[in-house]
Amino acid sequence: MNYRAIIFDFDGTLADTLDEAFHIYNKMAKEHDLRAVSEDEIPGLRDMKLNQFLSHLGIPKRRVPKLLYQGTKQLKESIGSLPLFEGLEHVLPALRTKIEHVGILTSNSVENVNLFLETHGLENVFTFVSSTSKLTGKAKHLRAIRKTFSLEASEMIYVGDEIRDIVASKKAGIPVAAVGWGFNSPEALKKEQPDHFCDSVEELLMLCPKHLKQA
């Protein structure tokens, strides 16, 4: 492994937003005449691909952009109080000493991400934050990031907690690492055959074993 750039998903990978996301969704469900999610069904949802998830909840794809926009807007109110996954406060700065670019590509908003990073004192760790308003739009953005930083496909890796992150990375032709502490279950993620799987935040350091050469 000789990665020059490591790009992280945000929700469920860096920020522990799952409980708040379902809380916000259930509030919106009442407004939009959609079925709320019960706590008992969350374990089953964690095994689902995106299309299965939407079908299970009866959410038409055409309504997803509006729901995503409204949910992101509501999340801004609480984003500063949500936790970073334990251990990342040490792992992320350490990664920055090992690799040229540490970035974020998310379906959340850049504003929300920046508020979160500032709250946790991590705003100087990341070289860029990029956002896509489409749940399935990450492949295009990953290719754009590769072009921006003049990277070979093998020189960058995406890190995420969802099946759709693995799918997007493979579509973009770049390596992917799945993490076991986010939304999709470890079992569901491993079925998609990511290049790497991390059970703990400390294992992220193994993706970049060498330190940058000092100028």
Buried (B, 14 or more C-beta within 10 A) or exposed (E): EEBBBBBBBBBBBBBBBBEBBBBBBBBBBEEEEBEEBEEEEEEEBBBBBBEEBBEBBEBEEEEBEEBBEBBBEBBBEEBEEBEBBEEBBEBBBBBBEBBBBBBBBBBBBBBBBBBBBEBBEBBEBBBBBBBBEEBBBBBBBBBBBBEEBEBEEEBBBBBBBBBBBBBBBBBBEBBBBBBBBBBBBBEBBBBBEBBBBBEBBEBBBEBBEEEEEEE
